[in-house]
């Protein structure tokens, strides 16, 4: 687990999309799980899940309303699919989508020792943002968290990347992407391509806090609502630990298949396990290896 504040360059890890037009939030609200119409003022933000008609995960979106546009953050590998999905459902709406991933940079600060750099962050709600200025440059700073660990996402133009890195390097240690992945597994944070895929639905993946069950219709709503109302979710995302090297992905109990490992690195991982076996401290098998459920991440 993290012991002191660190930073990581996520410019390629995440994609950044600017959406312009009066109907931007309304369209996104009709496509995803959260009530984005509640973003009534600039610099408000929330997460929302983009789902298929079968209620499966396309990606978890970070949505921030800014004065002149909506900033959408996706996984770097999913941005093209997300853009295509939005444009497919744009018919008569006043919506223009622009991929600005290569024009911008993105750093994440992880920890809670940011008071000197970000004095305005303390009173800000999670997912909300503000304009941060330093050394004559302006950036978008978004308050977030990884599990229970606070973090700040800082978005700037691509030309400010080196300056940002230098500012953060004088105060904090940096993480490589490999170290960042290890941290997300230890914190139980799902990621696109592993836990966030069309193999799973948002309730299984522990994303219920990003679902509004009282809003208007969205793509996949009927399936997600039915799963929740009738308690039909069959498996849950869990955090796993083990000793040694893990071989294979199938999780079994007494020789019966009960789940699958989706992410694994250095004795820590995430996976989906049937409800009957998704219990804290439950010992399961993966090949010839014993794996332990260390946290149940879905309700």
C-alpha positions as CSV (number, residue, x, y, z in Angstrom):
1,X,0.0,0.0,0.0
2,X,1.0,3.6,-0.4
3,X,3.0,5.1,2.5
4,X,3.7,8.6,1.1
5,X,2.4,10.8,-1.6
6,X,3.6,10.0,-5.1
7,X,2.8,11.0,-8.7
8,X,2.5,9.2,-12.0
9,X,2.3,10.2,-15.7
10,X,-1.0,8.8,-17.0
11,X,-1.0,10.8,-20.3
12,X,-1.0,7.6,-22.4
13,X,-2.9,5.4,-19.9
14,X,-6.0,7.6,-20.1
15,X,-7.7,9.2,-23.0
16,X,-9.2,12.8,-22.9
17,X,-12.1,13.9,-24.9
18,X,-13.6,17.3,-25.2
19,X,-17.4,17.5,-25.9
20,X,-18.9,20.8,-27.1
21,X,-22.5,21.8,-27.6
22,X,-25.7,22.5,-25.6
23,X,-26.8,18.9,-25.7
24,X,-23.6,17.3,-24.5
25,X,-24.6,16.4,-20.9
26,X,-28.1,15.4,-22.0
27,X,-26.8,13.0,-24.6
28,X,-24.2,11.5,-22.1
29,X,-27.0,11.2,-19.5
30,X,-29.0,9.1,-22.0
31,X,-26.1,6.9,-22.7
32,X,-24.7,6.1,-19.3
33,X,-25.7,5.1,-15.8
34,X,-25.3,8.2,-13.6
35,X,-27.5,11.3,-13.5
36,X,-25.3,13.7,-15.4
37,X,-28.0,16.3,-15.5
38,X,-27.1,17.0,-11.8
39,X,-23.9,18.6,-13.0
40,X,-25.7,22.0,-13.0
41,X,-22.6,24.2,-12.5
42,X,-19.2,24.4,-14.1
43,X,-16.4,22.4,-12.4
44,X,-18.8,19.8,-11.1
45,X,-18.0,16.2,-12.0
46,X,-19.0,12.5,-11.5
47,X,-18.3,9.1,-12.8
48,X,-20.7,7.2,-15.0
49,X,-20.6,3.8,-16.7
50,X,-21.1,3.5,-20.4
51,X,-23.0,0.3,-21.0
52,X,-24.1,-1.8,-23.9
53,X,-27.8,-2.7,-24.6
54,X,-27.1,-5.9,-22.6
55,X,-26.0,-3.9,-19.6
56,X,-22.3,-4.8,-20.0
57,X,-19.4,-2.4,-19.4
58,X,-18.0,-0.4,-22.3
59,X,-15.9,1.8,-19.9
60,X,-16.1,3.8,-16.7
61,X,-16.2,7.5,-17.6
62,X,-14.9,10.5,-15.7
63,X,-17.2,13.4,-16.6
64,X,-16.4,17.0,-15.7
65,X,-18.5,20.0,-16.7
66,X,-16.3,23.0,-17.6
67,X,-17.4,26.5,-18.5
68,X,-17.2,25.9,-22.3
69,X,-17.3,22.1,-22.7
70,X,-17.5,18.7,-21.0
71,X,-14.2,16.9,-20.3
72,X,-14.5,13.2,-20.6
73,X,-11.8,10.8,-19.5
74,X,-11.7,7.2,-20.6
75,X,-9.1,4.5,-20.7
76,X,-6.6,5.2,-23.5
77,X,-7.4,1.9,-25.2
78,X,-11.2,2.6,-25.1
79,X,-11.3,6.2,-26.3
80,X,-12.0,5.4,-30.0
81,X,-14.8,3.0,-29.0
82,X,-16.3,5.6,-26.7
83,X,-16.1,8.3,-29.3
84,X,-17.7,6.0,-31.9
85,X,-20.5,5.1,-29.4
86,X,-21.3,8.7,-28.7
87,X,-21.3,9.7,-32.4
88,X,-23.4,6.8,-33.3
89,X,-26.2,8.1,-31.0
90,X,-25.7,11.7,-32.0
91,X,-28.6,12.4,-34.4
92,X,-30.0,15.9,-34.2
93,X,-28.2,16.9,-31.0
94,X,-25.9,19.9,-30.7
95,X,-22.8,17.8,-29.9
96,X,-19.3,17.9,-31.2
97,X,-16.7,15.4,-30.0
98,X,-12.9,16.0,-30.1
99,X,-10.2,13.6,-29.1
100,X,-7.6,15.8,-27.3
101,X,-5.4,13.0,-25.9
102,X,-2.3,13.9,-27.9
103,X,-2.8,17.6,-27.2
104,X,-2.9,17.2,-23.5
105,X,-1.0,15.6,-20.6
106,X,-2.3,13.9,-17.5
107,X,-0.6,13.4,-14.1
108,X,-2.1,11.8,-11.1
109,X,-1.0,12.7,-7.6
110,X,-1.8,10.0,-5.1
111,X,-1.8,10.6,-1.3
112,X,-2.8,13.5,0.9
113,X,0.2,15.9,1.1
114,X,-0.9,18.5,-1.4
115,X,-1.9,21.4,0.8
116,X,1.0,23.7,-0.3
117,X,0.3,23.1,-4.0
118,X,-3.4,22.9,-3.9
119,X,-4.8,24.9,-1.0
120,X,-8.3,25.0,-2.6
121,X,-8.6,21.2,-2.8
122,X,-9.7,20.5,0.8
123,X,-13.2,21.9,0.6
124,X,-13.8,20.4,-2.9
125,X,-16.2,17.4,-3.3
126,X,-14.9,14.2,-4.9
127,X,-14.9,14.4,-8.8
128,X,-15.2,18.2,-8.8
129,X,-12.5,20.3,-10.4
130,X,-11.0,23.8,-10.4
131,X,-8.4,25.8,-12.4
132,X,-5.0,25.4,-10.9
133,X,-2.4,28.0,-11.8
134,X,1.4,27.7,-11.4
135,X,4.4,29.4,-13.0
136,X,2.1,31.2,-15.4
137,X,0.3,28.1,-16.7
138,X,-3.3,27.0,-16.1
139,X,-4.4,23.4,-15.5
140,X,-7.6,21.5,-14.7
141,X,-7.2,19.8,-11.3
142,X,-9.8,17.1,-10.4
143,X,-10.2,15.8,-6.9
144,X,-10.6,12.0,-6.8
145,X,-9.8,8.9,-4.9
146,X,-8.4,5.4,-5.5
147,X,-10.4,3.3,-3.1
148,X,-10.0,5.3,0.1
149,X,-6.7,7.0,-0.9
150,X,-7.2,10.6,-2.1
151,X,-5.7,11.7,-5.4
152,X,-5.7,14.6,-7.8
153,X,-5.7,14.4,-11.6
154,X,-4.0,17.3,-13.2
155,X,-4.7,18.0,-16.9
156,X,-2.7,20.4,-19.0
157,X,-1.5,21.0,-22.6
158,X,1.1,18.7,-24.0
159,X,3.6,21.5,-24.0
160,X,3.5,21.8,-20.2
161,X,4.2,18.1,-19.5
162,X,7.9,18.6,-18.7
163,X,7.2,21.6,-16.5
164,X,4.6,19.6,-14.5
165,X,6.9,16.7,-14.1
166,X,9.7,19.0,-12.8
167,X,7.3,20.7,-10.3
168,X,6.1,17.3,-8.9
169,X,9.6,15.8,-8.9
170,X,10.9,18.4,-6.5
171,X,8.3,17.4,-3.9
172,X,7.3,13.7,-4.5
173,X,8.5,10.4,-5.7
174,X,7.3,9.2,-9.1
175,X,5.7,5.9,-10.0
176,X,6.2,3.9,-13.2
177,X,3.1,2.5,-14.9
178,X,4.1,-0.9,-13.6
179,X,4.2,0.4,-10.1
180,X,0.9,2.2,-10.6
181,X,-0.7,-1.1,-11.8
182,X,0.6,-2.8,-8.7
183,X,-0.9,-0.1,-6.5
184,X,-4.3,-0.2,-8.2
185,X,-4.4,-4.0,-7.6
186,X,-3.5,-3.5,-3.9
187,X,-6.2,-0.9,-3.6
188,X,-8.8,-3.0,-5.5
189,X,-9.4,-0.5,-8.4
190,X,-10.8,-2.1,-11.6
191,X,-9.4,-1.1,-15.0
192,X,-10.5,-1.2,-18.6
193,X,-9.5,-4.3,-20.4
194,X,-9.3,-6.4,-17.3
195,X,-12.3,-5.9,-15.0
196,X,-14.1,-3.2,-17.1
197,X,-15.1,-5.2,-20.2
198,X,-18.2,-6.4,-21.9
199,X,-17.8,-9.7,-20.1
200,X,-19.1,-8.0,-16.9
201,X,-21.8,-5.7,-15.8
202,X,-21.3,-2.6,-13.5
203,X,-23.0,-4.3,-10.5
204,X,-20.6,-7.2,-10.6
205,X,-17.7,-4.8,-10.9
206,X,-18.6,-2.8,-7.8
207,X,-19.6,0.3,-9.7
208,X,-23.0,0.7,-8.0
209,X,-22.1,4.1,-6.6
210,X,-21.9,5.4,-10.2
211,X,-25.4,4.2,-11.1
212,X,-28.5,6.3,-10.5
213,X,-31.6,4.1,-10.3
214,X,-34.1,7.0,-10.4
215,X,-33.0,8.8,-13.5
216,X,-34.4,8.6,-17.0
217,X,-33.6,5.9,-19.5
218,X,-30.1,5.0,-20.8
219,X,-28.7,2.3,-22.9
220,X,-28.7,-0.9,-20.9
221,X,-30.9,0.5,-18.1
222,X,-33.5,-2.3,-18.2
223,X,-30.9,-5.0,-17.7
224,X,-29.0,-3.2,-15.0
225,X,-32.2,-2.3,-13.1
226,X,-33.5,-5.8,-13.3
227,X,-30.3,-7.3,-12.0
228,X,-30.4,-4.9,-9.0
229,X,-34.2,-5.2,-8.3
230,X,-34.3,-8.9,-8.4
231,X,-30.9,-9.5,-6.9
232,X,-29.8,-11.4,-10.0
233,X,-26.1,-10.6,-9.8
234,X,-24.3,-13.9,-9.8
235,X,-20.7,-12.9,-9.1
236,X,-18.7,-10.2,-7.4
237,X,-15.4,-8.5,-8.0
238,X,-12.9,-9.4,-5.2
239,X,-9.4,-8.6,-4.3
240,X,-7.1,-11.6,-4.1
241,X,-3.7,-12.5,-2.7
242,X,-1.3,-15.4,-3.0
243,X,2.2,-16.6,-2.5
244,X,4.6,-17.3,-5.5
245,X,3.7,-17.2,-9.2
246,X,0.1,-17.6,-10.3
247,X,-0.4,-20.0,-13.2
248,X,-3.7,-19.8,-15.1
249,X,-6.8,-17.7,-14.6
250,X,-9.6,-20.1,-13.6
251,X,-10.6,-20.0,-9.9
252,X,-11.9,-23.3,-8.5
253,X,-13.2,-24.7,-5.3
254,X,-13.2,-28.5,-4.7
255,X,-12.5,-28.9,-8.4
256,X,-15.5,-26.7,-9.5
257,X,-15.1,-23.5,-11.5
258,X,-16.2,-20.6,-9.3
259,X,-14.5,-17.6,-10.8
260,X,-11.7,-16.0,-12.9
261,X,-8.6,-13.9,-12.2
262,X,-8.7,-10.7,-14.3
263,X,-5.6,-8.9,-13.1
264,X,-2.5,-10.4,-11.4
265,X,0.9,-9.0,-10.4
266,X,3.4,-9.9,-7.6
267,X,1.0,-11.7,-5.4
268,X,-1.9,-9.3,-5.7
269,X,-4.8,-9.4,-8.1
270,X,-8.5,-8.9,-8.9
271,X,-11.1,-11.4,-10.1
272,X,-14.7,-12.3,-10.3
273,X,-16.0,-15.0,-8.0
274,X,-19.5,-16.5,-7.6
275,X,-21.5,-15.0,-4.7
276,X,-21.4,-18.2,-2.7
277,X,-17.6,-18.0,-2.6
278,X,-17.1,-14.2,-2.5
279,X,-16.3,-14.1,1.2
280,X,-13.5,-12.4,3.1
281,X,-10.7,-14.8,3.9
282,X,-12.2,-17.5,1.7
283,X,-9.4,-19.8,0.4
284,X,-9.8,-20.9,-3.3
285,X,-7.5,-22.4,-5.9
286,X,-6.1,-21.2,-9.2
287,X,-4.3,-24.1,-10.8
288,X,-2.1,-25.6,-8.1
289,X,-2.0,-22.3,-6.2
290,X,-4.0,-21.3,-3.2
291,X,-5.6,-17.8,-3.5
292,X,-7.2,-15.8,-0.7
293,X,-10.1,-13.4,-1.0
294,X,-8.8,-10.3,0.9
295,X,-11.7,-7.9,0.1
296,X,-15.1,-8.1,-1.5
297,X,-15.4,-5.1,-3.8
298,X,-19.0,-5.4,-5.0
299,X,-22.1,-5.3,-2.8
